[in-house]
Structures are given as C-alpha cells and as structure tokens.
Amino acid sequence: MTQHQIPLAAPAFPSPQGYEVHDLSLVLAEDLPCHWPAHQPFQHKVWSWFATQRSGAQTTYNRSGAPYSTRWMAIDEHTGTHFDAPSHFVPPPGSGLPDAGPAGEITAERVPVAQLMGPAAVVDVTRLAAAGADGQEEGGVSPFITADHLLAWERRYGRLAPGEVVLLHTGWDARYRRGPEGDAYLYDVIVTGRAPGWPAPDVSAMELLLDRGVGCVGIDAPSMGAAHDGVPVHVRGLSAGAVYVECLTGLARLPARGAWFCFLPLKVEGGTGAPGRAVAFLPSATDD
C-alpha cells in the first residue's frame, strides 16, 4: 500500500467539528419502491465494465476498451428523496389552466438553494400512521395532519418561525423495503388500495405553515399530498412559493428542535423537481 492509498477498513471520516451528520436520504435501487407507480421506473444499468465478460445469458460490456466501470440511469424527477418545485403543480401564467400563476415559472433550477436549508422543526405524527396500521383507516385514504396537530406541537415546543424547515415525521419510511415487502410503501396504497395511506397535511395545516413564514416542508412519506387526493395541498403550498422535500428517512433520530436541515437537489433546467441528498447537522453531545 502506498502512502496515497486509503485502507479498506479506514475509520469514518470526521463530521464538521462539534456536529453529528445524519443522512436522511433513501437509497435508490431497481428493487426498491423509489418511483411512483405508472411513472418512469427507476433503471440503473451497466454501460461499461472493466472487461467484457459473459455470465450465462448476460454479457457485461467493456464498450470503450478502457478499464473503467460506469452505469446509466433512467429516472423520474420525483424519484427517491427529492423536492417539488412550484412548477410541479402550478401551471405558468398565461396558460389558461386552472391554478395558473407566477409560481408556475419557478422551476427546479430557480429555487434558491438557501430555501432548502434551515433550522429543523420535527413534528412527530407517527401515531396517525399507527392508527392506520391497526385498521382504523380506509384503504387508499390518508389520515390528515391538521392545523390542530401543528398547534399542539407549538404549545409544547414554541411557535414556528420564518425560515424554519418543518419536517413531518410519520414513520412511513419503515415500509421502504426491497422486493414484495416494499409494496406497503406505495403500491398497496395507490394501486391495489389494500392499505391505508400515509399521514399527509391538509390545506389548513399548510396555511398555518405559510402564515408562520415556513417556505420548506419535508416529510418521510412518498408525497406531501394525501393518497386519495394529493392536489389541494400541493397547489396551496407551491402556489405560494413554498417547496416540499419528500421521501425522507431517519427523522426519528432528530429532536423536535436543535438540528439544522439541508437538501441539495440536482440543478435541472426546467425541472418540476429533482432528486438529491438530504442531511441534518446535530450538535454533538459534550461532557460537562
């Protein structure tokens, strides 16, 4: 081993001084439920490998003649952990379409990156998902996170402030599993209707957040919209210039307040949203 090589068993790289870094992003893979049913399925294929090999009926190609490996992806903008730009549900002005407005011109690359980061306010609504698991909710229908849920949180933790990123912790990410087990995350809600939907904010909740000056809202579920009707809450928030980060994971590791959230999406020109990486910075525990 030369002095420039990194040993395979190298320790984890240190976090920024005084902080723990928590990855809040889902893994993308073809056998994980990372794309919306009936939309572009996520594909991740070998384009070039180090050498041309044949294994049974499959051939792995070395297309360039050079000893390197690379893959190509086919991916919907709203795959895995991603954000919704206002143009996702708001048509542009002059289109003559319902709900058209100025926010319809705010595409992915036009969203200020600073809007996708800030102090995190984590609202625990996992009991709503638990109620659905106990058969108390109708198949294909989401229980609503209402303004009353947010007001109850404020009574305990203090009023939400402009610039905070509100993260709705539903616990739905526990259903994000490989193969048939992953059907509970999205397919059995949207396609078969065998299972109740994820908790989702209603319009009253979104109006309260907008009134508080919140411009970025995240959720650890497939969508900010309800499974049975996702349009109203999308239109209400996005038309006001807010953005949504969906398909987060690991929110249980964060306190109600005290973490700092950051989502960095791909800068896609004209995009209605884009996948990216979400992280939270949490002050490290210190010994007094």
matplotlib code that plots the C-alpha trace (Angstrom):
import matplotlib.pyplot as plt

x = [0.0, 1.3, 1.0, -1.7, -4.0, -7.0, -7.2, -10.4, -11.0, -10.5, -12.4, -15.4, -14.4, -14.9, -18.0, -17.8, -16.3, -19.0, -21.7, -23.1, -24.2, -27.3, -28.1, -31.9, -31.9, -33.4, -31.2, -32.2, -32.3, -34.4, -35.9, -36.8, -40.1, -38.4, -40.6, -44.3, -46.4, -47.2, -44.5, -41.0, -39.5, -36.0, -33.4, -29.7, -27.8, -24.2, -22.8, -19.1, -17.3, -13.6, -13.6, -16.1, -17.5, -20.3, -22.2, -25.0, -27.3, -25.9, -23.0, -21.3, -19.6, -16.4, -17.6, -14.7, -11.8, -10.6, -10.6, -13.3, -16.9, -19.9, -23.7, -26.5, -29.8, -33.4, -35.1, -38.2, -37.6, -39.6, -37.7, -36.4, -35.6, -36.5, -38.1, -41.1, -40.6, -43.6, -44.0, -44.8, -48.4, -48.8, -49.2, -47.4, -49.3, -51.0, -51.5, -55.2, -55.2, -56.7, -54.5, -52.0, -49.9, -46.4, -45.2, -45.6, -42.5, -40.4, -38.7, -36.1, -33.0, -34.7, -35.4, -32.8, -30.7, -31.0, -34.7, -33.9, -32.0, -32.5, -33.2, -35.4, -38.7, -39.6, -43.3, -44.0, -47.2, -46.3, -49.5, -51.5, -49.7, -50.1, -53.8, -53.9, -51.9, -54.5, -57.2, -58.7, -58.3, -59.8, -57.6, -56.1, -57.0, -54.6, -55.2, -54.7, -52.2, -54.2, -53.5, -54.6, -51.7, -49.3, -50.8, -50.4, -46.7, -46.3, -47.8, -45.1, -42.1, -42.8, -44.2, -42.8, -40.6, -39.9, -37.0, -37.5, -37.8, -40.7, -40.2, -43.2, -42.2, -44.8, -42.6, -43.7, -40.1, -40.2, -42.1, -39.4, -38.1, -36.8, -39.0, -42.6, -42.3, -41.9, -45.4, -46.6, -44.7, -46.7, -48.1, -50.6, -51.9, -52.1, -52.6, -54.4, -56.0, -55.4, -53.7, -54.4, -52.3, -49.5, -50.3, -50.4, -51.0, -54.3, -54.8, -55.4, -52.0, -50.3, -52.0, -50.8, -47.2, -47.4, -48.7, -45.7, -43.3, -42.2, -41.0, -39.8, -41.7, -40.4, -42.0, -40.8, -43.6, -44.0, -45.8, -46.8, -50.3, -52.8, -53.0, -56.6, -56.3, -52.8, -53.7, -55.1, -52.2, -49.7, -51.4, -51.8, -48.2, -46.4, -48.6, -47.3, -43.7, -43.1, -41.2, -41.6, -39.0, -40.5, -39.3, -37.1, -35.9, -34.5, -36.4, -36.7, -33.0, -33.7, -35.0, -38.1, -35.7, -32.0, -30.9, -30.1, -31.5, -30.1, -31.3, -29.2, -31.0, -29.7, -29.9, -32.1, -33.1, -36.9, -37.3, -40.5, -38.3, -35.2, -33.7, -30.9, -29.3, -30.8, -28.8, -29.2, -26.5, -27.0, -24.7, -22.6, -23.2, -20.5, -19.5, -19.8]
y = [0.0, 3.4, 6.5, 7.8, 4.8, 4.7, 1.4, -0.5, -0.6, 3.1, 4.8, 7.0, 10.5, 13.1, 15.2, 19.0, 19.9, 19.8, 18.2, 14.8, 14.4, 12.4, 11.2, 11.5, 10.1, 6.9, 4.5, 4.2, 0.7, -1.1, -3.4, -0.6, 1.3, 4.6, 5.6, 6.5, 3.6, 4.0, 6.6, 6.2, 3.2, 3.7, 2.0, 1.6, -0.4, -1.2, 0.7, -0.2, -2.6, -3.2, -6.2, -7.9, -11.0, -13.4, -14.9, -17.3, -15.3, -11.9, -10.1, -7.2, -5.0, -3.0, -0.6, 1.8, -0.5, 1.4, -0.3, 1.6, 1.0, 3.3, 2.9, 4.9, 5.8, 6.4, 8.4, 10.4, 13.8, 12.7, 9.6, 8.7, 11.6, 14.6, 18.0, 19.6, 22.9, 25.2, 24.3, 20.7, 21.6, 25.2, 25.9, 29.0, 32.3, 32.8, 29.0, 29.4, 26.4, 26.2, 27.4, 29.0, 31.8, 33.3, 30.3, 28.2, 29.8, 28.7, 25.5, 23.5, 25.5, 28.7, 27.7, 29.4, 26.7, 28.6, 27.9, 24.2, 24.5, 25.9, 25.1, 21.9, 21.7, 18.0, 17.3, 13.7, 12.4, 8.7, 7.9, 8.7, 6.0, 3.6, 4.1, 3.1, 0.0, -1.0, -1.0, 2.3, 4.0, 3.2, 1.6, 4.1, 7.0, 9.1, 10.4, 14.1, 16.1, 19.2, 22.7, 21.4, 18.9, 21.7, 24.0, 21.2, 20.9, 24.6, 24.6, 22.2, 23.4, 27.0, 28.9, 28.0, 30.8, 32.1, 30.3, 27.1, 23.8, 21.8, 18.0, 15.9, 12.6, 10.0, 6.8, 5.7, 5.2, 1.9, 0.5, 1.2, -2.3, -4.4, -6.6, -7.5, -6.3, -2.8, -2.8, -1.5, 1.8, 2.9, 0.2, -1.3, 2.2, 3.7, 0.7, -2.0, 0.1, -2.7, -0.5, 3.0, 5.9, 7.7, 10.7, 13.9, 17.6, 19.1, 22.6, 24.0, 22.7, 24.2, 27.5, 27.7, 26.9, 29.6, 32.0, 31.2, 32.1, 28.5, 28.1, 24.5, 21.5, 17.9, 14.5, 10.9, 9.6, 9.2, 12.5, 15.7, 15.1, 12.7, 9.3, 9.8, 13.5, 15.0, 18.0, 20.6, 20.7, 20.8, 23.7, 25.6, 25.5, 25.5, 28.4, 30.5, 29.7, 27.0, 23.9, 20.3, 17.7, 14.2, 10.6, 11.5, 8.8, 8.7, 11.6, 9.6, 10.4, 14.1, 16.1, 18.3, 21.3, 21.7, 20.1, 22.0, 20.6, 20.8, 19.3, 19.8, 18.8, 18.3, 21.6, 20.6, 23.3, 23.5, 20.7, 20.3, 19.0, 16.9, 14.1, 14.9, 14.3, 15.4, 15.7, 17.1, 18.5, 17.9, 19.4, 16.6, 15.7, 17.0, 16.1, 18.9]
z = [0.0, -1.0, 1.2, -1.0, -0.7, 1.6, 3.5, 3.0, 6.8, 7.2, 10.0, 9.2, 8.1, 10.8, 10.9, 11.0, 14.3, 17.1, 14.9, 14.0, 10.4, 9.8, 6.3, 5.7, 2.1, 0.7, -1.2, -4.9, -6.5, -9.0, -6.4, -4.0, -4.2, -5.2, -8.1, -8.4, -9.8, -13.5, -13.9, -15.3, -13.4, -12.0, -14.1, -13.4, -16.0, -16.7, -19.7, -19.4, -17.1, -16.6, -19.1, -21.3, -19.6, -20.2, -17.4, -18.6, -20.9, -19.8, -21.2, -19.4, -21.9, -21.9, -24.6, -24.7, -24.4, -21.4, -18.0, -16.2, -15.0, -15.4, -15.4, -16.9, -15.2, -16.3, -13.6, -13.0, -11.4, -8.4, -7.5, -4.1, -1.8, -3.9, -3.9, -5.6, -7.2, -7.5, -11.2, -10.3, -9.6, -10.7, -14.4, -15.8, -16.1, -19.4, -19.9, -19.3, -17.0, -13.5, -10.7, -13.1, -11.6, -11.2, -9.1, -12.2, -13.6, -10.6, -11.9, -10.1, -11.0, -10.0, -6.4, -4.2, -2.5, 0.8, 0.8, 1.1, 4.3, 7.8, 11.4, 11.6, 13.4, 13.6, 14.2, 15.3, 13.9, 13.9, 15.9, 12.8, 10.8, 13.7, 13.7, 10.0, 10.7, 13.3, 10.6, 11.7, 8.3, 4.9, 2.2, -0.1, 2.1, 4.1, 7.6, 7.7, 9.6, 10.5, 11.8, 15.3, 15.2, 14.5, 17.1, 19.7, 18.8, 19.1, 22.6, 23.6, 21.7, 20.8, 17.8, 14.4, 13.0, 9.5, 7.9, 9.8, 7.8, 9.1, 8.9, 9.3, 11.0, 10.0, 10.4, 6.9, 5.8, 7.8, 4.8, 2.3, 1.7, -1.1, -3.3, -2.5, 1.1, -0.3, -1.8, 1.6, 1.0, -2.1, -4.4, -1.9, -1.2, -4.7, -7.0, -5.1, -2.3, 0.2, 2.7, 4.2, 3.0, 4.8, 7.0, 5.0, 5.8, 4.8, 3.4, 6.9, 8.1, 5.1, 5.5, 9.1, 8.0, 5.3, 7.9, 10.1, 7.2, 6.6, 3.0, 3.0, 4.4, 4.4, 5.0, 5.4, 3.2, -0.6, -1.0, 0.8, -0.7, 0.6, -1.1, -2.0, -3.2, -3.4, -5.4, -3.0, -0.5, -3.4, -5.1, -1.8, -0.8, -4.1, -5.5, -2.5, -3.5, -0.8, -1.7, -0.5, 0.2, 0.0, 0.7, 3.6, 6.1, 9.6, 11.1, 14.4, 15.1, 15.2, 18.2, 17.9, 17.7, 17.6, 14.2, 11.0, 7.8, 4.3, 1.0, -2.2, -5.4, -8.9, -10.7, -13.5, -16.0, -16.4, -13.8, -11.8, -9.0, -8.6, -6.5, -4.2, -0.8, 2.5, 5.7, 9.2, 11.4, 15.1, 17.8, 19.2, 22.8, 25.1, 28.6, 31.1]

ax = plt.figure().add_subplot(projection="3d")
ax.plot(x, y, z, "-o")
ax.set_aspect("equal")
plt.show()
